[in-house]
Amino acid sequence: MKTALRLAAKARATASPNPMVGCVIVRGKTVVGRGWHAKAGGPHAEVLALREAGDRARGATLYVTLEPCAHHGRTGPCANAVIEAGVARVVAAVRDPFAAVAGKGFARMRRAGIDVVVGDGADEAARLNEAYLMRVRKDRPWIDLKMAATLDGKIADRAGRSQWITGAESRRRVHTMRRESDAVLVGIGTVLADDPTLSARNGRRTKELRRIVLDRDLRIPLRSRLLDSERAPHVRVVAHSDASARKRAAIEARGATVWTTKLWTGGRVRPSWVAKRAAREEVPVNRLLIEGGGDVAGSFLEAGLVDRAHFFYAPKVLGGGIDLARGLAPRLLAQALPLTLEHVRRFGDDVYLTLVPAGGRG
């Protein structure tokens, strides 16, 4: 199963909106087939492993990180392929909660006389597919919050300048996070201050992830780098339903999409609406990365919609500027939002912390 999990992780940046799945077929003590699902529409892990194993799959044990599918999508049911190959035993890490599967794959294989065992490597498999499982179970993406701050919790100076608080190694890590996400979200303040591209660079390769901009009054400049001909088709601007129809038309003429809603309070949109809207895109967003600013960070923390926080702290002190979570309502110490520390690492001179909500995820 550990090998199957390593295979699945090869598609960390490419499998979405599908889950990452790895498969290993063992006959006796010999591995006779391996496979992983690389991208939506491509062959599933089980099919690739069975193809490699050929006749050696008959009577063998198949290890897979997620329940084999039982429905016709862009590919045929993997459960049927497993049965037809004569596999004797299936060891699966976790059940697939997707409604078209949801135990049906296991049931079909058991009816065919296959010994099915579920649970080996379950924790690792669930962590690997945390974003897919969140979307399927709760109709929203897994939400990561990334913030870069000084030691006194400032994400920009008093003039709004934030480039650069952290060092080059931390910024390279952020590009890895973007590549592993489906969409990145920022507030209009970040766009106006930095005119970012929000790209996901990987050497010479660039992944065109979706960019979501929270912009109640459609203040985004038409000359913004996000609205150039290359990036605009991947941009979603979230505005109030009463925002300027003329500006909306101009933005859409550039190729971007404008989502509108009345669910705004002051300058803040309801975070749960944005999350569900992203999950219901034609190509659903499994993993959403929030990159600022402080108002956006605070509102999503307040709503209980941050599943993991990624804080990069630089060894600097500003003494004034924009607070990391200024959108969070002030509270007494006893009412502070508790987070559980998962991981600490250094990137150059910066300290990188990953934390999860202490009381569980929303």
C-alpha positions as CSV (number, residue, x, y, z in Angstrom):
1,M,0.0,0.0,0.0
2,K,2.9,2.4,0.7
3,T,4.0,1.9,-2.9
4,A,0.5,2.6,-4.2
5,L,0.4,5.8,-2.1
6,R,3.7,7.0,-3.5
7,L,2.4,6.3,-7.0
8,A,-0.8,8.2,-6.4
9,A,1.2,11.2,-5.1
10,K,2.9,11.5,-8.5
11,A,-0.3,13.2,-9.7
12,R,-0.5,15.7,-6.9
13,A,-0.5,18.7,-9.3
14,T,-2.4,17.1,-12.2
15,A,-5.2,14.7,-11.1
16,S,-7.8,17.3,-9.9
17,P,-10.8,17.4,-10.1
18,N,-10.4,13.6,-9.8
19,P,-8.8,12.0,-6.8
20,M,-5.2,10.8,-6.7
21,V,-5.1,7.0,-7.0
22,G,-2.3,4.5,-7.1
23,C,-2.5,0.8,-7.6
24,V,-0.1,-2.1,-7.2
25,I,-0.8,-5.8,-8.1
26,V,1.1,-8.5,-6.3
27,R,1.3,-12.2,-7.1
28,G,3.0,-14.1,-4.4
29,K,5.8,-11.8,-3.4
30,T,6.3,-10.3,-6.8
31,V,4.9,-6.9,-8.0
32,V,3.4,-7.6,-11.4
33,G,1.6,-4.4,-12.1
34,R,1.7,-0.7,-11.1
35,G,-0.3,2.3,-12.1
36,W,-1.5,5.8,-11.1
37,H,-4.2,8.1,-12.4
38,A,-2.4,11.1,-14.0
39,K,-5.2,13.3,-15.0
40,A,-9.0,13.5,-15.5
41,G,-10.0,11.7,-18.7
42,G,-6.9,9.5,-18.6
43,P,-6.7,5.8,-17.7
44,H,-7.4,5.0,-14.1
45,A,-4.7,3.5,-11.9
46,E,-6.3,0.0,-11.7
47,V,-6.6,-0.2,-15.5
48,L,-2.9,0.7,-16.0
49,A,-1.8,-1.8,-13.3
50,L,-4.0,-4.5,-14.8
51,R,-2.6,-3.7,-18.3
52,E,1.0,-4.2,-17.0
53,A,0.1,-7.4,-15.1
54,G,-1.7,-9.0,-18.0
55,D,-2.5,-12.7,-17.2
56,R,-0.5,-12.5,-14.0
57,A,-3.4,-10.6,-12.4
58,R,-5.4,-13.8,-12.2
59,G,-5.4,-14.9,-8.6
60,A,-3.3,-11.9,-7.5
61,T,-3.9,-9.3,-4.8
62,L,-4.6,-5.7,-5.9
63,Y,-3.7,-2.8,-3.6
64,V,-5.4,0.5,-4.4
65,T,-5.6,3.8,-2.5
66,L,-9.3,4.5,-3.2
67,E,-12.3,2.3,-3.9
68,P,-12.5,1.2,-7.6
69,C,-15.2,3.1,-9.4
70,A,-18.4,1.3,-10.4
71,H,-19.8,3.8,-13.0
72,H,-19.3,4.8,-16.6
73,G,-17.7,8.3,-16.8
74,R,-15.1,9.2,-19.3
75,T,-13.7,5.7,-18.7
76,G,-15.3,2.4,-17.8
77,P,-15.9,1.0,-14.3
78,C,-12.7,-0.2,-12.7
79,A,-14.6,-2.7,-10.5
80,N,-15.6,-4.5,-13.7
81,A,-12.0,-4.6,-15.0
82,V,-10.8,-6.0,-11.7
83,I,-13.4,-8.8,-11.8
84,E,-12.8,-9.6,-15.5
85,A,-9.0,-9.9,-14.8
86,G,-9.6,-12.6,-12.2
87,V,-8.1,-10.7,-9.2
88,A,-8.6,-12.8,-6.1
89,R,-8.2,-10.1,-3.4
90,V,-8.5,-6.4,-3.2
91,V,-7.0,-4.3,-0.4
92,A,-8.3,-0.7,-0.6
93,A,-7.3,2.2,1.7
94,V,-10.6,4.2,1.8
95,R,-14.1,4.2,0.4
96,D,-14.9,6.7,-2.3
97,P,-17.8,9.0,-1.1
98,F,-18.7,10.1,-4.6
99,A,-22.4,9.2,-5.1
100,A,-21.8,7.2,-8.2
101,V,-19.3,5.0,-6.3
102,A,-19.9,5.2,-2.5
103,G,-19.5,1.5,-1.7
104,K,-20.9,0.2,-5.0
105,G,-17.4,-0.8,-6.3
106,F,-16.7,-2.9,-3.2
107,A,-20.2,-4.5,-3.3
108,R,-19.8,-5.4,-7.0
109,M,-16.4,-7.1,-6.4
110,R,-17.7,-8.9,-3.4
111,R,-20.7,-10.3,-5.3
112,A,-18.2,-11.6,-7.8
113,G,-16.4,-13.5,-5.1
114,I,-13.4,-11.2,-4.6
115,D,-12.1,-10.9,-1.0
116,V,-12.3,-7.1,-0.3
117,V,-10.4,-5.6,2.6
118,V,-10.8,-1.9,3.4
119,G,-8.7,0.3,5.7
120,D,-5.0,-0.4,5.1
121,G,-3.3,2.9,4.8
122,A,-6.5,4.8,5.4
123,D,-5.0,7.8,7.2
124,E,-2.4,8.4,4.6
125,A,-4.8,8.0,1.8
126,A,-7.3,10.4,3.3
127,R,-4.6,13.0,3.8
128,L,-3.4,12.6,0.2
129,N,-7.0,13.1,-1.1
130,E,-8.1,15.6,1.6
131,A,-9.2,18.1,-1.0
132,Y,-11.2,15.7,-3.2
133,L,-12.9,14.2,-0.1
134,M,-13.8,17.7,1.3
135,R,-15.4,18.7,-2.0
136,V,-17.4,15.5,-2.4
137,R,-18.5,15.3,1.2
138,K,-19.1,19.0,2.0
139,D,-19.7,20.6,-1.4
140,R,-16.8,23.0,-0.9
141,P,-13.1,23.0,-1.7
142,W,-10.4,22.2,0.8
143,I,-9.1,25.7,1.8
144,D,-5.5,26.5,2.5
145,L,-4.6,30.0,3.8
146,K,-1.1,31.2,3.0
147,M,0.3,34.4,4.6
148,A,3.8,35.8,4.7
149,A,4.4,38.1,7.7
150,T,7.0,39.8,9.9
151,L,7.6,38.6,13.4
152,D,5.1,41.2,14.7
153,G,2.4,39.9,12.3
154,K,2.5,42.5,9.6
155,I,1.8,41.4,6.0
156,A,2.7,44.8,4.5
157,D,4.0,48.1,5.6
158,R,1.9,51.2,6.2
159,A,2.0,52.0,2.5
160,G,0.7,48.6,1.6
161,R,4.0,47.3,0.2
162,S,4.6,43.6,0.7
163,Q,7.3,42.7,-1.9
164,W,9.2,41.1,-0.4
165,I,8.7,40.2,3.2
166,T,10.0,36.6,2.9
167,G,13.0,35.3,1.0
168,A,13.3,33.5,-2.3
169,E,13.2,30.0,-0.8
170,S,9.8,30.7,0.8
171,R,8.5,32.1,-2.5
172,R,9.5,29.0,-4.3
173,R,7.6,27.0,-1.8
174,V,4.5,29.1,-2.5
175,H,4.8,28.3,-6.2
176,T,4.7,24.6,-5.3
177,M,1.6,25.2,-3.3
178,R,0.0,27.0,-6.2
179,R,0.8,24.1,-8.6
180,E,-0.9,21.7,-6.2
181,S,-4.0,24.0,-6.0
182,D,-6.8,24.5,-8.5
183,A,-7.5,28.1,-7.7
184,V,-5.9,31.0,-5.8
185,L,-8.0,33.7,-4.1
186,V,-7.1,37.2,-3.2
187,G,-9.0,40.4,-2.3
188,I,-9.1,43.5,-4.5
189,G,-6.7,45.3,-2.2
190,T,-3.9,42.8,-3.1
191,V,-4.6,43.3,-6.8
192,L,-4.5,47.1,-6.5
193,A,-1.4,47.1,-4.4
194,D,0.7,44.5,-6.2
195,D,-0.8,43.9,-9.7
196,P,0.1,40.2,-9.3
197,T,-0.1,37.5,-11.9
198,L,-0.6,34.7,-9.3
199,S,1.1,32.3,-11.6
200,A,2.4,28.8,-10.6
201,R,5.9,28.6,-12.0
202,N,7.8,25.4,-12.3
203,G,11.0,26.0,-14.2
204,R,9.9,26.6,-17.7
205,R,6.4,25.2,-17.2
206,T,3.6,27.3,-15.9
207,K,0.3,25.9,-14.7
208,E,-2.7,28.1,-15.5
209,L,-4.7,27.8,-12.2
210,R,-7.8,29.8,-11.7
211,R,-7.6,33.2,-10.0
212,I,-10.6,34.4,-7.8
213,V,-10.7,38.1,-6.9
214,L,-13.1,39.4,-4.3
215,D,-14.0,42.8,-5.7
216,R,-17.4,44.1,-4.5
217,D,-17.5,47.2,-6.7
218,L,-15.5,45.9,-9.7
219,R,-12.5,48.2,-9.0
220,I,-10.1,45.8,-10.8
221,P,-8.2,47.9,-13.5
222,L,-8.8,46.7,-17.0
223,R,-5.1,47.0,-17.5
224,S,-4.4,44.6,-14.6
225,R,-2.1,41.8,-15.5
226,L,-4.8,39.4,-14.4
227,L,-6.9,40.6,-17.3
228,D,-4.4,40.2,-20.1
229,S,-5.4,37.9,-22.9
230,E,-3.5,34.9,-21.5
231,R,-4.7,35.0,-17.9
232,A,-8.2,36.5,-18.2
233,P,-10.0,33.2,-19.2
234,H,-8.8,31.8,-15.9
235,V,-10.0,34.7,-13.7
236,R,-13.2,34.8,-11.7
237,V,-14.2,38.2,-10.2
238,V,-16.7,38.1,-7.3
239,A,-18.8,41.3,-7.2
240,H,-22.0,42.6,-5.7
241,S,-25.1,42.1,-7.9
242,D,-25.5,45.9,-8.0
243,A,-22.0,46.6,-9.3
244,S,-21.6,48.5,-12.6
245,A,-23.0,46.6,-15.5
246,R,-20.8,48.5,-17.8
247,K,-17.6,47.6,-15.9
248,R,-18.8,44.0,-15.7
249,A,-19.2,43.9,-19.5
250,A,-15.8,45.4,-20.0
251,I,-14.2,42.7,-17.7
252,E,-16.0,39.9,-19.4
253,A,-15.0,41.3,-22.8
254,R,-11.4,40.7,-21.7
255,G,-12.3,37.0,-21.3
256,A,-12.8,36.9,-17.5
257,T,-15.9,35.7,-15.7
258,V,-17.8,37.8,-13.1
259,W,-19.7,36.0,-10.4
260,T,-22.3,38.2,-8.7
261,T,-24.2,37.9,-5.4
262,K,-26.1,40.1,-3.0
263,L,-24.4,38.2,0.0
264,W,-22.1,41.0,0.9
265,T,-21.8,42.7,4.3
266,G,-20.0,46.0,3.8
267,G,-16.9,45.1,1.8
268,R,-17.0,41.4,2.6
269,V,-18.7,38.7,0.7
270,R,-20.0,35.6,2.5
271,P,-17.1,33.1,2.4
272,S,-19.3,30.1,2.3
273,W,-20.9,31.4,-0.9
274,V,-17.6,31.8,-2.6
275,A,-16.5,28.3,-1.5
276,K,-19.6,26.6,-2.8
277,R,-19.5,28.5,-6.1
278,A,-15.9,27.4,-6.7
279,A,-16.8,23.8,-5.9
280,R,-19.7,23.9,-8.4
281,E,-17.6,25.2,-11.4
282,E,-17.9,23.2,-14.6
283,V,-14.4,21.9,-13.6
284,P,-14.8,21.8,-9.8
285,V,-12.2,23.4,-7.5
286,N,-10.9,20.8,-5.1
287,R,-8.2,22.9,-3.5
288,L,-8.5,26.6,-3.0
289,L,-5.4,28.6,-1.9
290,I,-6.1,32.0,-0.2
291,E,-3.2,34.4,-0.4
292,G,-4.6,37.6,1.2
293,G,-4.9,40.2,2.2
294,G,-5.6,40.5,5.9
295,D,-9.4,41.2,5.5
296,V,-9.9,38.1,3.4
297,A,-7.8,36.0,5.7
298,G,-9.7,37.2,8.7
299,S,-13.1,36.6,7.1
300,F,-12.4,33.0,6.1
301,L,-10.9,32.3,9.6
302,E,-14.0,33.9,11.2
303,A,-16.2,31.7,9.1
304,G,-14.4,28.5,10.1
305,L,-13.5,27.7,6.5
306,V,-9.7,27.5,6.8
307,D,-8.6,23.8,6.7
308,R,-4.9,24.5,7.0
309,A,-3.0,27.7,7.6
310,H,0.5,28.1,6.1
311,F,2.3,31.0,7.8
312,F,5.8,32.1,6.6
313,Y,7.5,34.4,9.2
314,A,10.5,36.5,8.2
315,P,13.0,37.7,10.8
316,K,11.9,41.3,10.5
317,V,9.9,43.7,12.6
318,L,7.9,46.6,11.1
319,G,6.2,48.1,14.2
320,G,3.3,49.1,12.0
321,G,1.5,48.2,8.9
322,I,-1.3,45.7,7.8
323,D,-2.1,43.0,10.3
324,L,-2.1,39.3,9.2
325,A,-5.8,38.8,10.1
326,R,-7.2,42.2,10.4
327,G,-10.5,41.0,9.0
328,L,-11.0,38.9,12.2
329,A,-13.3,40.4,14.7
330,P,-11.4,41.6,17.8
331,R,-11.8,39.2,20.7
332,L,-10.6,38.5,24.2
333,L,-7.7,36.1,24.8
334,A,-10.0,33.5,26.1
335,Q,-11.9,33.7,22.8
336,A,-8.9,33.4,20.5
337,L,-9.2,31.0,17.6
338,P,-7.1,27.9,18.6
339,L,-4.9,26.3,16.0
340,T,-2.9,23.1,16.3
341,L,0.7,23.1,15.1
342,E,1.3,20.4,12.5
343,H,4.8,21.2,11.1
344,V,7.7,23.6,11.4
345,R,10.4,24.1,8.8
346,R,13.0,26.7,7.8
347,F,13.2,28.1,4.3
348,G,16.4,30.2,4.3
349,D,16.0,32.7,7.1
350,D,12.2,32.3,7.3
351,V,10.2,30.0,9.5
352,Y,7.3,28.1,8.0
353,L,4.4,26.9,10.1
354,T,1.5,24.7,9.1
355,L,-1.5,24.6,11.4
356,V,-5.0,23.2,11.5
357,P,-8.1,24.2,13.4
358,A,-7.9,22.8,16.9
359,G,-11.6,22.0,17.0
360,G,-11.8,20.2,13.7
361,R,-12.6,21.4,10.2
362,G,-15.8,23.1,8.9
